[in-house]
């Protein structure tokens, strides 16, 4: 039978704009083209369409490839539905709707449907069973009957029961599985609703010819519903004969509360079949099942593989925390319901006694601190406080410290230390007292930052440990108060400071680990004493004091005495590593500049440091111990002198004081804060904050640590240096290594004094490094100047080249910037016909500058001198000075007759050889270049010709207005050494030729 939709239903159908699932939707088609869709009924297949204002409609059908055939007959203009009850069970057909008007016909797209092989029965099972995933914010498990199904509206149909509503597409084409979009699915419970994706599994569905839902059996899985977690399922039954599966687990979530470490707590969970069909239990698991969470082995679950309707079973889960803190897991029941699983969220909180954290004991030279981390909770519960355990001489004492709200570390300050003291800390929470930490001894301090607090009591000196905890010096009846400027000795065992009572006084005091010495007053003044700096050799202290209103720099011996004024219009002195030079702010320059000056009266300027920074009087200036850097305060920053701008980050206020701590810079600001600045390639950065609490009375600070004191050394050293150093500040087992920076020698183990040899002239830096057993280490630096050049010496006399005197007076001199210590004088001599002999050194290390040398006749003497300076440098031998003493005339041969040998006291050696005849010859075999004839000159004297071998040299005229005996007459100097016979021939007749000797020189 073919049935058309009654006109009363046309309005409801006209509102349908969404399709059957799996078929095209009604769209904004032209009014002449209808859109068809199909739906199952218990009698056949229904076809419905949208009204397009046609005058009539008809439904056509096509089966098994046959032609389209009209099956409905003409349908009225208000008809929008028709049921094909002729289609056989299991048969498939395609349908289309033809809309006709007077002018034309429009045909819809074809839609296909298959009639179910089983006609769904209508029963009395009505239920909406919602199974909500744990973790949702508004969905709850709910099962309700008396389901209502709305008429189609807007392409949708709503099923409702209890507080649950489910909006689905108005028509479903038949049994099967369908994916739904948020536009097709909406889930509501109470006042909350969401659109979501869904997966609909339909077992049976049918509609009436009036487009009402006749029966439905389906399962719906909902995902992506806002405010819900995971997958939520709904069993849908409307006038159905089919039952459903539903399972509940109670409680749905469980909190075990606080459970102590390694103590078991078990909880049961009831699994119940709340549906009408049996449920298969396919698995029971606890996520990450280990020691902490697991099914309780003492109470195994009793769940069967199939749980009958209304039946229940129990699963127990044990919680045994292994660490403190919040814990969670899940219990999962795998089953055959639509959701496939049921999850229970399990939470608990592990608690236990807890240990104190970050316990540390740090020391200053005389006191110490005990610190530990401040916790508000630990071991999973609130902290009540801490017990500080002190151990001394086998006795334990306990001090209670209640918890505090601040997270700042607990710091317990003790201004004195009893040898052998140890500490430990235990934490107490709501569970109880935790373990006592490892006992820590008070360590031996290797450094401390000393700060002048400026407070009017005997504890105005404080020390900060390496973490910035401030420890007052022990109360000392000998303490002078209050203290202002302060500095440390280079060995780290003494402080120098200034008292600021009715008079200003400079004091020193031994301050070593465990010992405070008696203060020693060095000097007092009515003027302020500031900017103390202890020399690196430990002998002197530089300071600034005004003369009227002009800043001046003074020096005073570290043992006391009267200060020496270096200079005025200079300020902020700081020692350089040569222990002879100060770096100051020199206001004698315009504008003021950093300069180095001699640490002597007058303060001679040695150099001006590079850079254009103007350093006003009163600003702190400090040179690093190695002299590489000079830091100074500039407003709220610290700068390094030099052409390149190197400035620290801006601090809280103006920089008041600076102290070097190895390669770091300690800085005190006007706000009373102490900062530790680091250097990276010469660039300054914030390293640490020390003495963090503010105290605007603080005026100065210094770094105290065991140091190497290089004792005083000469301003200039020779090539073999000796550098003494004091190592007594260090513990036994400390090893020392020395190096001369600038030489080619590597660092080597050394003891005092360190010696270096064969250095060249120049400037060097000696580095003495201490390697302590605890690894802390230290170093000392000394800039030295080496003069390895000897003096330049010369022979002053004799100035003659030949003399008949038996003694030659030698005069020597030398020049050297370090002074002359002694002379060495040597000579060589040669006979008239032979070579020079070996040098003879008759004077060695003599301080005399004049000496007499006995000279033998017939020899040439060549003398030279060298000098040694006061550094031990020996100069080169000077240019030699040569002179000869003549042979006697008797040493010459009578080559011819006509000569007479005579004697007389006025003659050289008391003899002479003479002639008045012409052509008479005397000869002598010689080797030389310089020759001197010894003869008499007189008014009646003649002349003599001289021949070297057969070569004529010269003729010597002996005539002279007055008579002179033993006259030395130089002969022409030979360009090369002559070796042979020198012949003297009288060249006059009737006149006296009186020969007294011959001097020969090889030079």
Secondary structure, DSSP 4 states (H G I P E B T S, - for coil): -EEEPPGGGHHHHHT--S--TTSPPP-S--TTS--EEEEEBSSSEEEEE---S-SEEEEEEE-TTPPPEE-S--EETT--EEEE--SPTT-EEEEEEEEE-SS-EEEPPPEEEE--SSPPPP-SEEEEEEEPPTT-SS---EEE-S-EEPPPBTTEEEEEETTEEEEEES---SSEEEEE-TTT-EEEETTEEEE-EEEEEEEEEEE-TTS-EEEEEEEEEEE--TT--SEEEEEEEEEES-----EEEESSEEEEEEEETT--EEEEEEEEE-SSS-EEEEEEEETT-SSSEEE-TTS-----SEE-TT-EEEEEEEE--SSSEEEEEEEEEEESSTTSEEEEEEEEEEE------S-EEEE-SS-EEEEE---SEETTEEEEEEEEEEEETTEEEEEEEE--S--SPEEEEESS--TT-EEEEEEEESS-B-PPPPPEE-PPP-EEEEEE---SSTT-EEEE-TT--EEEPPP-TT--SSEEEEEE-TTSSEEEEEEESSSEEEEEEEEETTEE---EEEEEESS-EEEEEE-TTSSEEEEEEEETTEEEEEEEETT----EEEEESEEEEEE-TTSSEEEEEETTSSS-EEEEEESSTT--EEEE-SS-----TTS-EEE-TTSS-EEEEETTEEEE-SSS-EEPPP-SS-EEEEEEETTEEEEEETTS-EEEEEEETTEEEEEEEES-S--TT--EEEEEE---EEPP--SEE-SSEEE-EE-TTS-TT-EEEEEEETSSPPPEE--SSEEE-SPPSEEEEEEEEEE-TTS--EEEEEEEEE--PPPEEEEEE---SB---SEEEEEEEEE-TT-EEEEEEEEEEEETTS-B---EEEEEEE--SEEEEE--TTEEEEEEEEEEETTS-B-PPPPPEEEE-PEEGGGSEE-SS--EEEE-TTSGGGEEEEE-STT-EEEEEEEESEEEEEEEEBTTB-EEEEEETTEEEEEEE-B-SS-EEEEEEEPPPPSS-EEEEEEEEE--SSSBEEEEEEEEE--
